[in-house]
Amino acid sequence: MKLADEIRKNLAHSWLADVYEKRVRSQRTRALHLEVPERENEPEILHTLLGVELKVGRQRIACPDLATARYLRVFARMGIRDVAVPYDITKISVIADELETAWQKLLLSIESSHGSDTAKRRLRKELVKHLRDEITAIGPGEMMPKFDRETRQRPK
């Protein structure tokens, strides 16, 4: 666990759970449940005649656009079942970029660590489990966002 803590400290602002908490959960979101196994997966983005789909094992998840598929792929990769999706679709692409960059930095940190391939696999599994637990603890939020903002037609 010592090496895992060191990697987390080195990544600082690029730690996936921190990016999720600061960039996603700080804004209006909706919750989404993914039927994925709670382990590290290898999701694929498929372009079909019906649109974009995210394939995890035998499960296919229909996505409205490529940005949403990229966003959900990060969480499906770690086996996170309940996740918050930004309600403003214009922000999903930027956040997906940040999450994918954070994932790649994590992988580079694991590869640059000293040790055998077995030790690196064990470290990766431990870090993915730790991230899954942290993001699950942060939670997906409400199923639908509350629209309790004041408008001209509907005063508070």
Secondary structure as GFF3:
##gff-version 3
##sequence-region A 1 156
A	DSSP	alpha_helix	2	11	.	.	.	ID=ss1
A	DSSP	three_ten_helix	12	14	.	.	.	ID=ss2
A	DSSP	alpha_helix	16	19	.	.	.	ID=ss3
A	DSSP	pi_helix	20	24	.	.	.	ID=ss4
A	DSSP	beta_strand	29	33	.	.	.	ID=ss5
A	DSSP	beta_strand	44	48	.	.	.	ID=ss6
A	DSSP	beta_strand	51	56	.	.	.	ID=ss7
A	DSSP	beta_strand	59	63	.	.	.	ID=ss8
A	DSSP	alpha_helix	66	78	.	.	.	ID=ss9
A	DSSP	beta_strand	82	86	.	.	.	ID=ss10
A	DSSP	three_ten_helix	89	91	.	.	.	ID=ss11
A	DSSP	alpha_helix	92	112	.	.	.	ID=ss12
A	DSSP	alpha_helix	117	138	.	.	.	ID=ss13
###
